[in-house]
């Protein structure tokens, strides 16, 4: 950035960078406590779908996430909202 750009542009760029970093990218949500992906609320919203659709992948959060994404049309409303909230 040049010194001629308004300070607001720098603030917006910094905010966008922090936001994207906090989200951890679209394909890799951040890891949380207990080594699981997603917040406890997100895990709860998708736990039944994971058990029903992705039983063979349980214990591997990345594989469960991929399985749930592959079965988007079959997800419960609450689990679908979790993926939508992450832009997936």
One Martini backbone bead per residue (centre of mass of N, CA, C, O) as a GRO file, in nm:
protein
   88
    1UNK     BB    1   0.099   0.034   0.018
    2UNK     BB    2   0.043   0.356   0.008
    3UNK     BB    3   0.062   0.673   0.164
    4UNK     BB    4  -0.195   0.786  -0.014
    5UNK     BB    5  -0.383   0.619   0.124
    6UNK     BB    6  -0.641   0.585   0.304
    7UNK     BB    7  -0.692   0.471   0.625
    8UNK     BB    8  -0.953   0.306   0.568
    9UNK     BB    9  -0.828   0.094   0.381
   10UNK     BB   10  -0.649  -0.033   0.596
   11UNK     BB   11  -0.873  -0.114   0.791
   12UNK     BB   12  -1.026  -0.300   0.594
   13UNK     BB   13  -0.793  -0.491   0.537
   14UNK     BB   14  -0.745  -0.578   0.827
   15UNK     BB   15  -1.029  -0.686   0.880
   16UNK     BB   16  -1.030  -0.897   0.652
   17UNK     BB   17  -0.785  -1.056   0.752
   18UNK     BB   18  -0.896  -1.131   1.029
   19UNK     BB   19  -1.151  -1.273   0.935
   20UNK     BB   20  -1.016  -1.492   0.760
   21UNK     BB   21  -0.840  -1.606   0.986
   22UNK     BB   22  -1.074  -1.685   1.179
   23UNK     BB   23  -1.208  -1.886   0.971
   24UNK     BB   24  -0.976  -2.059   0.816
   25UNK     BB   25  -1.125  -2.086   0.581
   26UNK     BB   26  -1.340  -2.283   0.391
   27UNK     BB   27  -1.192  -2.582   0.429
   28UNK     BB   28  -1.069  -2.484   0.736
   29UNK     BB   29  -1.179  -2.496   1.012
   30UNK     BB   30  -1.135  -2.437   1.320
   31UNK     BB   31  -0.985  -2.551   1.595
   32UNK     BB   32  -1.083  -2.686   1.900
   33UNK     BB   33  -1.153  -2.814   2.160
   34UNK     BB   34  -1.069  -3.153   2.170
   35UNK     BB   35  -0.990  -3.156   1.849
   36UNK     BB   36  -1.235  -3.012   1.724
   37UNK     BB   37  -1.453  -2.901   1.499
   38UNK     BB   38  -1.597  -2.648   1.601
   39UNK     BB   39  -1.836  -2.573   1.790
   40UNK     BB   40  -2.044  -2.706   2.012
   41UNK     BB   41  -2.297  -2.614   1.852
   42UNK     BB   42  -2.211  -2.731   1.577
   43UNK     BB   43  -2.177  -3.019   1.666
   44UNK     BB   44  -2.469  -3.058   1.762
   45UNK     BB   45  -2.608  -2.991   1.484
   46UNK     BB   46  -2.430  -3.252   1.339
   47UNK     BB   47  -2.428  -3.527   1.496
   48UNK     BB   48  -2.662  -3.689   1.367
   49UNK     BB   49  -2.563  -3.673   1.076
   50UNK     BB   50  -2.291  -3.809   1.126
   51UNK     BB   51  -2.408  -4.078   1.233
   52UNK     BB   52  -2.592  -4.137   0.980
   53UNK     BB   53  -2.378  -4.061   0.725
   54UNK     BB   54  -2.059  -4.090   0.887
   55UNK     BB   55  -1.970  -4.336   1.065
   56UNK     BB   56  -1.687  -4.422   0.933
   57UNK     BB   57  -1.560  -4.115   1.015
   58UNK     BB   58  -1.551  -4.122   1.300
   59UNK     BB   59  -1.272  -3.930   1.442
   60UNK     BB   60  -1.259  -3.761   1.156
   61UNK     BB   61  -1.324  -3.445   1.097
   62UNK     BB   62  -1.249  -3.408   0.797
   63UNK     BB   63  -1.421  -3.648   0.693
   64UNK     BB   64  -1.690  -3.555   0.804
   65UNK     BB   65  -1.705  -3.291   0.655
   66UNK     BB   66  -1.694  -3.415   0.369
   67UNK     BB   67  -1.944  -3.593   0.403
   68UNK     BB   68  -2.147  -3.369   0.464
   69UNK     BB   69  -2.101  -3.216   0.200
   70UNK     BB   70  -2.183  -3.465   0.016
   71UNK     BB   71  -2.479  -3.452   0.198
   72UNK     BB   72  -2.642  -3.180   0.186
   73UNK     BB   73  -2.939  -3.279   0.103
   74UNK     BB   74  -2.955  -3.454   0.399
   75UNK     BB   75  -2.951  -3.231   0.591
   76UNK     BB   76  -3.021  -3.066   0.841
   77UNK     BB   77  -3.099  -2.753   0.912
   78UNK     BB   78  -2.883  -2.697   1.132
   79UNK     BB   79  -2.638  -2.802   0.968
   80UNK     BB   80  -2.671  -2.629   0.718
   81UNK     BB   81  -2.624  -2.358   0.870
   82UNK     BB   82  -2.332  -2.406   0.939
   83UNK     BB   83  -2.224  -2.410   0.648
   84UNK     BB   84  -2.338  -2.134   0.564
   85UNK     BB   85  -2.179  -1.964   0.787
   86UNK     BB   86  -1.898  -2.062   0.619
   87UNK     BB   87  -1.950  -2.062   0.301
   88UNK     BB   88  -2.051  -2.382   0.211
   0.00000   0.00000   0.00000
